Amino acid sequence: MNAVPGGFADPPIEAAQAFRAAMSAMARPGRIEQVGGVAPPAPLSVAAGVLVLTLCDADTPLHLAGRADSEAVRAWIAFHTGAPLVARGAAAFALGDWAALLPLESYAQGVPEYPDRSATLIVETERLAAEGARLAGPGIETEARLDLPDPAALRANHAAFPLGLDFFFTCGDRLAAVPRSTRVL
């Protein structure tokens, strides 16, 4: 048994499956993927926990915002990933609910020479549904829909493309992504 429970039972297999789901969601904006295999401490959802265990390691600066910044979550992340916890501006990934993650301008947005040097936000939501805002762009054949917390902010994020942030939205055991290349109509 792990000293800090709640991680993958079979890390190589489950992490590979989780990585595939995360990349599939990023490649097909608005598509909702189901994930599992972890039991992170409250208030993290299963999907947020899966993303943290899959995408973060000892070389991945992570920012915890709002309720996600608790002692239990910090201990769980330290044990399972070793990811250094940092301030917003230094984060490769940030985790929290929409309000706690604001303002978006406080995260690395990339620079023209290196647009990939930007943050990815893992946004915990109370609802994740394939309805609401219309999405278009790479990975979307005609149109996709996703319930977003602030469509105007995501439109502004896309306007800075190729700079900007990438987003994962999580709820329970489900996740969806909206990369900066996605237009929110």
PyMOL commands that set and color helices and strands:
alter all, ss='L'
color gray80, all
select helices_A, chain A and resi 11-27+46-55+66-68+71-80+88-90+98-101+104-106+151-159
alter helices_A, ss='H'
color red, helices_A
select strands_A, chain A and resi 33-34+62-64+93-97+109-111+114-118+120-124+133-136+144-146+166-171+174-178+183-184
alter strands_A, ss='S'
color yellow, strands_A
deselect
rebuild
show_as cartoon
